[in-house]
Amino acid sequence: MQDKKIFPLSRLSKAIEQVIQTYCSNLVWVKADIVKLNYYQHSGHAYPELAEKKEGRIVAEMRGTIWKKQFDQINQNFQEVLQEQLRDDMSVVMQVQVNYHAVYGLSVNILDMDPHYTLGELARQKAATIQRLKQEALFTANKGKPLPLLPKTLAVISVESSKGYQDFLSVLEHNSWGYQYHLKLFPAVLQGERAITTIISQLKNIQDHLDLFDAVLIVRGGGGDIGLSCYDNYQLSRAIASFPLPVITGIGHSTNMTVSEMVCYQSFITPTKVAEFLLQKFHEVAFPLRENLERIKYLMGQRFETAFSALHQSTRMLQSITRWTFDSNRRNLDQIHQGLYRHSKSLIINHQRSLEAFATNIRLLSPDNILKKGYSISRVGGRIVQSIEEIPEAALLETQLTNGYVISRVEKTEERMSENQPIEIDIDPLGIQNL
């Protein structure tokens, strides 16, 4: 049996290094995605994690190195072309040299990058997103959502500490008309790949409370095209286009519009412009209301004037009629009073005359006057007797004369017979006892 030939690991690594230096030492241009830049500010070096993806799957990975001198040059080129620094989640074409180290393994030394490729790749992805949304009939869907005449209660997706959001708040809160808005902040990352997931997540949160809001605002500060490339993402653009409420954006840039801005209800270049748009909507409601209010005041003033004049005339007419009625009634009352007075006076005089006549008859028919004429009044037991039948035999008879009484005892009574009936004198013919 032949003995095995065993090599130390270092010798194998050295052999691999020699092969790579022999066959892979040339500079080549490679396309890859920067998954994570790993930039160290204190040294100025970067150690990006590179990957190639197909249909969302990683098919190759490698570690890269960008020394400070090359990093500064590459970063400057990106800022000039794309107005953005080198960052995570970026598709790039780079000039590399393959290196192999016995301890650190295989890596590529990145010497240069082409920012124009990255810009072209973004444009391709943007065009693909637009085409797909149009095919799905979603490209203009959000523009058809009804925005209230006066949007006041708003869900805002932004970062509380960002200058763009603070500028937006300042314009609304310090408006000289005193307009009031109700804002609810939904914090999210607004740049890079994480912006896609966080904004979509907050849209879902808002959708759980649709009845509370009039519209959704997405506002952030300025940034270059690369910083905004996330807004060309299909998933984010679709979430905005299909959202049930109007979505208004102010993501702070003045270059070509992103797909998210194209599909939203309305877009503005800065958060400040969004605030000005909201104030204008308030103006469109408030100014006509104020004009109508002034017109109502004017018309009401005229009507009050007319009504007051009519009321004044009616009052004067009523006073005239009342005065005439009062005078007429007073004359009638005077006439009635005079008639009552005359009638009452006549009745009193007539009754007075009747009473005087009654008094005269009473005086004439008084028992005293009758007695003075020679008549007498007989009583038995205190009762006046008018007939002999009322006088029993042997009764004491009291006879009243004009100047005294006579007491006698009855021995005999005798009835007087005459052709004429005896005259009966009624001592109370006028009913004096009943007065």
Secondary structure, DSSP 4 states (H G I P E B T S, - for coil): -PPPP---HHHHHHHHHHHHHHHS-S-EEEEEEEEE--B-TTT--B--EEEEEETTEEEEEEEEEB-HHHHHHHHHHHHHHHSS---SSEEEEEEEEEEEETTTEEEEEEEEE-HHHHHHHHHHHHHHHHHHHHHTT-TTTGGGSPPPSS--EEEEEE-TT-HHHHHHHHHHHT-TT----EEEEEE---SSHHHHHHHHHHHHHHHTTGGG-SEEEEE-----TTTTGGGG-HHHHHHHHT-SS-EEEE----SSPPHHHHHSSEEESSHHHHHHHHHHHHHHHHHHHHHHHHHHHHHHHHHHHHHHHHHHHHHHHHHHHHHHHHHHHHHHHHHHHHHHHHHHHHHHHHHHHHHHHHHHHHHHT-HHHHHHTT--EEEETTEE--SGGG--TT-EEEEEETTEEEEEE-----PPP-SSPPPPP-S-TT-GGG-
